[in-house]
Amino acid sequence: MIESGESFDDLLTHVWHILPLALAFALPVALLGGLVLFWLRRGSLASTMTVLVLIPVLATLVGVLGVSGFMFTTALTTMLIVCLLVALITVPAAIVLGRAIALRSVWEREARSRERAAEASRRELVAWISHDLRSPLAGIQAMAEALADGIVSEPGEVAGYAQRISGETTRLSGMVGDLFELSRITAGALQLTLSAVPLRDVVSDALAAQTPVAERKKVRVLASENGQPVVAGSDPELARVVRNLVSNAIRHTPPDGTVAVQIGIDGGDALLAVDDSCGGIPEDELPRVFDVAFRGTQARTPDRSGTTSGGGLGLAITKGLVEAHRGRIGVHNHGPGCRFEVRLPLA
C-alpha cells in the first residue's frame, strides 16, 4: 500500500535503496544452501527436497531481518510468523514428496534392471535354442536326403538312419516341451492340482526312469531317506523336478562317479537333496545356475547322451516348478561335487 503523501516514484526510490541491502543478507544464505545441496548430492532425495524448500524461506527471513535493521516491529513480527507457517507447511510436504519420489525412482531403477535382465535372458535363450535346434535339424535333413537319394540302401544302414532320425526327433520334441513348460511358468499359466504326495514314491519313479541312462554312463545312483515326508503338490510336476535334478547330476558326473539322492524332514519342510561328483561349480557361476539357457563354462555343447534335451532349460523349469509349490531350491558346492537342495512344505 502507498501511504498518503508518498508518490509512486518515492516508493520506487525506497525499493531501489533497500534492494542491495536485502540481496546482501539473502545471497549468503542462498550460497550456503547451494553448498549444503552439493554436500547432500549423494544423500537421500527427501533431505535434498527439504533443503530446497528451506533455502528460499530462510533467505526471505534473513533478508527481511536485515532490511528492518532487526527492529521487531509489528510488520516484522507478522512477516516472521508468515515465514514460520510457510516452513511448517512446506518442510513436511517436501519430506513426504521426497520420499515418494525416491521410492518411485528406486522402483523404476529396479524395474529397468529387471527388464534389462529379462531381455538379456531372452536373447541368450533365443541364441541357445537357435544353436541347439540347428544341429539336430541339419542332421535330420542330411539323413533324410541320403535316404531319399538312395545313397543309403542297405537294410541295416536304413534302420540305423531311421533310429538316429528318431533319436534327434525325440530330442527336438523334448526341447519344444521344455519351451512350452517354461512359457507356462513365466506367464503364470501353470495350474497345479494339489494333493498329498509321498515324496518317496516320486523319487523312486524318477530314479527308475533315469537308471538306464546312469548305467550307460557307468554312474552309480544311490538313494537314502530319513523319514517319509508327504508334501502338498502335483505328482507330475514334482516328478519332473526330481527327474531334472537327477538327470542334471548324471550328466555332469564322470564315469564311475556317484549320484546320491536323499529325502527327509527338516523342521516343517520336506527336504530333497541331490549330490553329484561334478567337481564343483565356480563360485561366480553359482548365482546363475538357475538362469534360463545357462549351462556354465564347462558345458557349451549339447549333450547327446540322452540325459538332457539340450536347451539348458531344465534347472530354470525346476526352479519355477518348486516355487509354484511354494518351495525353495538352492545349490552349493559339497564334497566332490555340488548339492541341489529342494525344500517343500509338508502336507
C-alpha positions in Angstrom: 0.0 0.0 0.0 1.2 3.5 -0.9 0.8 5.8 2.1 -0.9 9.2 1.5 1.5 11.9 0.5 4.0 9.3 -0.8 4.3 9.2 -4.6 5.0 6.1 -6.6 8.4 7.5 -7.6 9.3 7.8 -3.9 8.3 4.2 -3.4 10.5 3.0 -6.3 13.4 5.0 -4.9 12.8 3.4 -1.5 12.8 -0.1 -3.1 16.0 0.5 -5.0 17.5 1.8 -1.8 16.8 -1.4 0.3 17.3 -3.9 -2.6 21.1 -4.1 -2.3 20.7 -4.5 1.5 18.2 -7.3 1.0 20.5 -9.1 -1.5 23.5 -8.7 0.7 21.7 -10.6 3.5 19.8 -13.2 1.4 22.7 -14.1 -1.1 24.9 -15.7 1.6 22.0 -17.8 2.7 21.4 -19.0 -0.9 25.1 -19.7 -1.4 25.3 -21.6 1.9 22.2 -23.6 0.8 24.0 -24.4 -2.5 27.0 -25.8 -0.6 24.6 -27.9 1.5 22.9 -29.2 -1.6 26.3 -30.1 -3.1 27.3 -31.9 0.1 24.0 -33.8 0.0 24.3 -34.7 -3.7 24.7 -38.4 -2.8 22.3 -38.3 0.1 18.6 -39.0 0.2 16.1 -37.2 -2.0 14.0 -36.3 1.0 16.9 -34.3 2.5 17.6 -32.6 -0.8 13.9 -31.6 -1.1 13.9 -30.3 2.5 16.9 -28.1 1.9 15.4 -26.8 -1.4 12.3 -25.7 0.5 14.2 -24.2 3.4 16.6 -22.1 1.2 14.0 -19.6 -0.1 12.2 -19.4 3.2 15.4 -18.7 5.2 16.7 -16.3 2.5 13.5 -14.4 2.7 13.6 -14.3 6.5 17.2 -13.1 6.7 16.6 -10.5 4.0 13.6 -9.1 5.8 15.5 -9.0 9.2 18.4 -7.3 7.5 16.3 -4.6 5.8 14.4 -4.0 9.1 17.6 -3.5 11.0 16.5 -6.2 13.4 13.9 -3.8 14.7 11.0 -6.0 15.8 8.0 -4.0 14.7 4.5 -5.3 14.1 5.1 -5.7 10.4 8.3 -7.6 11.0 6.6 -9.9 13.6 3.9 -10.6 11.1 6.4 -11.5 8.4 8.3 -13.8 10.8 5.0 -15.6 11.6 4.2 -16.0 8.0 7.6 -17.4 7.2 7.3 -19.8 10.1 3.9 -21.0 8.9 5.2 -21.5 5.4 8.1 -23.5 6.8 5.8 -25.7 8.9 3.7 -26.5 5.9 6.3 -26.8 3.2 9.0 -28.8 5.0 6.8 -31.8 5.9 5.4 -31.7 2.4 8.9 -31.7 1.0 9.9 -34.7 3.1 6.8 -36.7 2.1 7.2 -35.8 -1.6 11.0 -36.5 -1.5 10.4 -40.0 0.0 7.7 -40.7 -2.5 9.8 -39.6 -5.4 12.8 -41.6 -4.0 10.7 -44.7 -3.7 9.4 -44.3 -7.2 12.9 -43.7 -8.5 14.1 -46.9 -6.8 11.2 -48.8 -8.2 11.8 -47.5 -11.7 15.5 -48.4 -11.5 14.7 -51.9 -10.2 12.1 -52.3 -12.9 14.5 -51.2 -15.6 17.1 -53.6 -14.2 14.7 -56.5 -14.2 13.6 -55.6 -17.8 17.3 -55.5 -18.9 17.9 -58.8 -17.2 14.8 -60.3 -18.8 15.8 -59.0 -22.2 19.3 -60.4 -21.9 17.9 -63.7 -20.8 15.5 -63.8 -23.7 18.3 -63.0 -26.2 20.5 -65.7 -24.6 17.6 -68.2 -24.8 17.0 -67.4 -28.4 20.7 -67.8 -29.2 21.0 -71.1 -27.4 17.7 -72.6 -28.8 18.7 -71.5 -32.3 22.0 -73.2 -32.0 20.5 -76.3 -30.4 17.7 -76.6 -32.9 20.0 -76.1 -35.9 22.2 -79.2 -35.1 19.5 -81.9 -35.0 17.6 -80.3 -37.8 20.7 -80.3 -40.0 21.3 -84.0 -39.1 17.7 -85.0 -39.8 17.8 -83.2 -43.1 21.1 -84.8 -44.2 20.0 -88.3 -43.3 16.6 -87.8 -44.9 18.2 -86.6 -48.1 20.6 -89.6 -48.0 17.6 -92.0 -47.7 15.7 -90.2 -50.4 18.6 -90.1 -52.9 19.3 -93.8 -52.4 22.8 -93.2 -51.0 21.9 -95.4 -48.1 20.1 -98.6 -49.4 21.3 -101.5 -47.2 18.5 -102.5 -44.8 20.9 -102.3 -41.8 22.1 -98.8 -42.7 18.5 -97.7 -43.4 17.4 -99.0 -40.0 20.4 -97.2 -38.4 19.5 -93.9 -40.1 15.9 -94.3 -39.1 16.9 -94.9 -35.5 19.1 -91.8 -35.5 16.4 -89.7 -37.0 14.0 -90.9 -34.3 16.5 -90.0 -31.6 17.0 -86.5 -33.0 13.3 -86.1 -33.3 12.8 -87.1 -29.7 15.4 -84.6 -28.6 13.7 -81.9 -30.6 10.4 -82.8 -29.0 12.0 -82.6 -25.6 13.3 -79.1 -26.3 9.9 -77.9 -27.5 8.3 -79.4 -24.4 10.8 -77.5 -22.2 10.0 -74.3 -24.0 6.3 -74.8 -23.6 6.7 -75.6 -19.9 8.9 -72.6 -19.3 6.4 -70.3 -21.1 3.6 -71.6 -18.8 5.7 -70.9 -15.8 6.9 -67.4 -16.8 3.4 -66.4 -17.9 1.8 -67.6 -14.7 -0.4 -70.0 -16.6 0.8 -73.1 -14.6 -2.2 -74.6 -12.8 -1.4 -77.2 -10.2 -3.8 -79.9 -8.9 -2.5 -80.3 -5.3 -2.8 -83.5 -3.3 -0.9 -85.3 -0.6 2.1 -86.8 -2.5 4.6 -89.2 -0.8 8.0 -87.9 -1.8 9.5 -91.4 -1.6 7.2 -92.6 -4.4 8.1 -89.7 -6.7 11.8 -90.2 -6.2 11.5 -94.0 -6.8 9.7 -93.4 -10.1 12.2 -90.8 -11.2 15.2 -92.9 -10.4 13.7 -95.9 -12.2 13.4 -93.7 -15.3 17.0 -92.5 -15.1 18.6 -95.8 -14.2 19.2 -96.9 -17.9 20.9 -93.5 -18.6 23.1 -93.9 -15.5 24.0 -97.5 -16.4 25.1 -96.4 -19.9 27.3 -93.8 -18.5 28.5 -96.1 -15.7 27.4 -93.7 -12.9 26.1 -95.1 -9.6 22.9 -93.7 -8.3 22.2 -94.1 -4.6 19.1 -93.3 -2.7 18.5 -92.8 1.1 15.8 -91.5 3.3 15.4 -90.1 6.7 11.7 -90.2 7.4 8.8 -90.4 4.9 7.8 -86.9 4.0 4.4 -86.2 2.4 4.1 -82.9 0.5 1.2 -81.0 -0.9 1.9 -81.0 -4.6 1.2 -82.1 -8.1 2.6 -85.5 -8.8 3.6 -84.9 -12.5 5.4 -81.6 -11.7 7.2 -83.0 -8.7 8.3 -86.0 -10.7 9.7 -83.5 -13.3 11.6 -81.7 -10.6 13.3 -84.9 -9.3 13.9 -86.1 -12.9 15.5 -82.8 -14.0 17.8 -82.8 -10.9 18.8 -86.4 -11.2 19.3 -86.1 -15.0 21.5 -83.0 -14.5 23.5 -84.8 -11.8 24.1 -87.8 -14.0 25.1 -85.6 -17.0 27.8 -83.8 -15.0 29.1 -86.8 -13.1 32.1 -88.6 -14.8 32.0 -92.3 -15.4 32.4 -94.4 -12.2 31.1 -91.4 -10.2 28.2 -91.4 -7.8 24.9 -89.5 -7.6 23.3 -89.6 -4.2 19.6 -88.7 -3.7 18.4 -88.1 -0.2 14.9 -87.3 1.2 13.9 -86.4 4.7 12.2 -83.9 7.0 13.9 -80.7 8.2 11.7 -78.8 10.6 8.4 -78.0 8.8 9.8 -78.8 5.4 10.3 -81.9 3.3 13.9 -82.0 2.1 15.2 -83.4 -1.2 19.0 -83.3 -1.8 20.8 -84.4 -4.9 24.6 -84.7 -4.7 26.8 -85.3 -7.8 30.5 -85.7 -8.5 30.9 -82.9 -11.0 33.9 -81.4 -9.3 32.1 -78.3 -8.1 30.7 -75.2 -9.7 32.8 -71.9 -9.9 31.6 -69.6 -7.2 30.9 -66.8 -9.7 28.6 -69.1 -11.6 26.5 -70.4 -8.6 24.1 -67.4 -8.7 23.4 -68.1 -12.4 22.8 -71.9 -12.2 19.0 -71.5 -12.5 19.1 -68.8 -15.2 17.4 -69.7 -18.5 19.7 -71.3 -21.0 22.7 -71.1 -18.7 25.0 -74.2 -18.9 28.2 -72.9 -17.4 31.6 -72.5 -18.9 32.3 -76.3 -18.9 29.2 -77.3 -20.9 28.8 -75.2 -24.1 27.9 -78.1 -26.4 24.6 -80.0 -26.2 25.0 -83.5 -24.7 23.6 -86.3 -26.8 23.8 -88.9 -24.1 20.1 -88.8 -23.5 20.4 -87.1 -20.2 19.2 -83.7 -21.3 17.1 -82.2 -24.1 20.0 -79.8 -24.8 18.2 -76.5 -24.3 19.7 -75.6 -20.9 16.2 -75.1 -19.6 15.9 -78.0 -17.1 17.1 -76.1 -14.0 15.1 -73.0 -14.8 12.0 -75.1 -15.2 12.8 -76.9 -11.9 13.1 -73.7 -10.0 9.8 -72.4 -11.5 8.0 -75.7 -10.5 9.5 -75.6 -7.0 8.4 -72.0 -6.4 4.9 -72.9 -7.8 4.7 -75.4 -4.9 5.7 -72.6 -2.5 9.1 -74.2 -2.0 12.7 -73.2 -2.2 15.6 -74.5 -4.2 19.3 -73.8 -3.8 22.7 -75.1 -4.8 26.2 -75.1 -3.2 29.4 -77.0 -3.6 29.6 -80.1 -1.5 32.2 -82.8 -1.2 33.4 -83.9 -4.7 30.7 -82.0 -6.5 27.7 -79.9 -5.7 24.4 -80.3 -3.9 21.0 -79.2 -5.0 18.5 -78.8 -2.1 14.8 -78.6 -2.5 12.6 -77.7 0.4 8.8 -78.1 0.1 6.0 -77.5 2.7 4.8 -80.7 4.3 1.2 -81.7 3.6 
